[in-house]
Amino acid sequence: MRTYDISTSKFCISGRPGSNGTPLGIHEVAKKIGGNQPSGMKFKSRRPTGEIVQPNTPGRDPIVTRILWLRGREHHNRHSFSRTIYIHGTPEESKIGHPASYGCVRMRSADIIELYRIVGPGAKVDITSNHLPLPVPIPVPVSSASSLTQVAPTP
């Protein structure tokens, strides 16, 4: 299992067409696009353009590296596929962790390359507004005369 930092819509959380919102709920990977392309490859209409966009290139906001096209599996996100809601790479890597997209789920290029290798068509994707729980701290005695130090377990 992996955890990745992402960015979602800078507008709202919504499955409504025309909202530019990120739709919540259960989705599946409908199509995978770009598997043989280099990191940073710019896509236009889901086709590689031949241009490589470096991370954090000023003024650039294309879809890059890989595309996982999502299909909504619930009534409220049923338009995700027709809205072209993707999980994709972004050159705006400095904005990861903050709302920045036009509805898609954005990832760093290295992360989307890894995720692309792991999941296949039909893979379940649950887009939630909740953060994943943090690891539970485990008290570890440093010595019998000192206080306890808490460390998070490694996954």
matplotlib code that plots the C-alpha trace (Angstrom):
import matplotlib.pyplot as plt

x = [0.0, 1.2, 0.2, 0.7, 0.3, -2.2, -4.1, -7.7, -10.0, -9.3, -13.0, -15.1, -15.9, -18.6, -19.6, -21.8, -20.9, -19.6, -18.6, -14.8, -15.1, -13.5, -16.1, -16.1, -16.9, -16.2, -14.6, -12.7, -9.8, -11.6, -8.5, -4.7, -3.0, 0.7, 2.5, 5.4, 6.0, 8.8, 8.2, 6.9, 5.4, 2.6, -0.7, -3.4, -6.7, -5.1, -2.4, 1.3, 2.5, 6.2, 6.9, 8.5, 7.5, 9.9, 8.5, 7.5, 8.0, 6.5, 3.2, 2.7, -0.3, -0.7, -1.5, 1.8, 3.4, 0.4, -3.3, -5.7, -9.2, -11.8, -15.4, -17.8, -19.6, -22.1, -25.1, -23.5, -20.3, -21.7, -20.5, -16.8, -15.9, -17.7, -16.2, -12.7, -11.8, -8.3, -5.6, -2.6, 0.8, 1.3, 4.3, 2.9, 4.5, 5.0, 1.2, 0.7, -1.0, -3.1, -6.3, -5.1, -6.8, -9.9, -11.5, -8.8, -6.6, -3.0, 0.2, 3.9, 5.3, 7.3, 4.3, 1.9, 4.5, 4.6, 0.8, 0.3, 2.5, 0.6, -3.1, -4.9, -8.2, -11.1, -9.0, -11.2, -10.5, -12.2, -12.0, -12.7, -12.5, -11.1, -7.4, -6.0, -5.4, -1.8, 0.2, -0.4, 2.6, 4.1, 5.9, 9.4, 11.4, 14.8, 16.1, 14.7, 15.6, 14.3, 10.9, 9.3, 9.9, 7.2, 8.0, 5.7, 5.9, 7.3, 4.8]
y = [0.0, 3.5, 7.0, 10.0, 13.7, 15.1, 18.2, 18.4, 21.2, 24.8, 25.5, 23.0, 19.4, 18.3, 15.7, 18.2, 18.8, 22.3, 22.7, 22.2, 20.3, 17.1, 14.4, 12.4, 8.7, 5.4, 5.4, 2.9, 3.2, 3.1, 3.7, 4.0, 6.4, 7.2, 4.1, 4.3, 8.0, 9.8, 11.7, 15.2, 14.3, 16.8, 15.4, 17.3, 15.4, 12.4, 12.3, 12.9, 16.2, 15.4, 18.3, 17.5, 19.9, 20.1, 20.3, 23.8, 25.4, 28.9, 29.5, 25.9, 23.8, 20.9, 17.3, 15.4, 12.0, 9.5, 9.6, 7.3, 8.2, 7.6, 6.3, 7.2, 4.2, 6.1, 8.3, 11.5, 10.9, 9.2, 12.0, 11.6, 9.8, 12.3, 15.2, 13.6, 13.4, 11.9, 11.1, 12.6, 14.2, 17.9, 20.2, 22.3, 20.0, 22.9, 23.1, 19.4, 19.3, 22.4, 22.8, 23.6, 21.6, 22.0, 18.9, 16.2, 14.6, 15.8, 14.0, 14.5, 12.8, 10.2, 9.3, 8.9, 6.7, 4.4, 4.4, 3.7, 0.6, -0.7, -0.3, -1.7, -1.0, -1.6, -0.7, 0.9, 4.5, 6.2, 9.9, 11.2, 14.6, 12.9, 12.6, 9.2, 8.5, 9.2, 6.3, 5.6, 6.6, 3.8, 4.6, 3.3, 3.4, 5.1, 4.0, 3.2, 6.6, 8.7, 9.6, 7.8, 8.8, 8.3, 7.1, 6.3, 2.7, 2.3, 0.8]
z = [0.0, -0.8, 0.3, -2.0, -1.6, -4.2, -5.2, -6.0, -7.4, -6.5, -7.1, -5.1, -4.3, -6.8, -9.3, -11.1, -14.8, -15.3, -11.7, -12.2, -8.9, -7.8, -7.4, -4.2, -3.8, -5.4, -8.9, -11.0, -13.4, -16.7, -19.0, -18.5, -20.9, -21.5, -20.1, -22.4, -22.3, -20.5, -17.3, -18.0, -21.4, -22.1, -23.2, -25.3, -25.7, -24.2, -26.9, -26.2, -27.9, -27.9, -25.5, -22.1, -19.3, -16.4, -12.8, -11.6, -15.0, -14.5, -16.2, -17.3, -16.2, -18.7, -18.0, -18.0, -17.6, -17.1, -17.1, -15.1, -16.5, -13.8, -14.1, -11.3, -9.7, -7.7, -8.7, -7.5, -9.5, -12.5, -14.8, -13.9, -17.2, -19.4, -17.4, -18.1, -14.5, -14.3, -11.9, -13.7, -13.4, -13.1, -13.6, -10.8, -8.2, -5.7, -5.5, -4.5, -1.1, -1.9, -4.0, -7.5, -10.2, -12.4, -11.0, -11.5, -8.9, -9.5, -8.5, -8.8, -12.0, -10.0, -8.0, -10.9, -12.7, -9.6, -9.2, -12.9, -12.6, -9.5, -10.7, -13.6, -15.4, -13.0, -9.9, -7.2, -6.4, -3.4, -3.5, 0.0, 1.7, 4.8, 5.4, 6.0, 9.7, 10.9, 12.3, 15.9, 18.1, 20.0, 23.3, 23.3, 26.6, 26.1, 29.5, 32.9, 34.2, 31.3, 29.9, 27.0, 23.5, 20.9, 17.4, 14.6, 13.2, 9.8, 7.3]

ax = plt.figure().add_subplot(projection="3d")
ax.plot(x, y, z, "-o")
ax.set_aspect("equal")
plt.show()
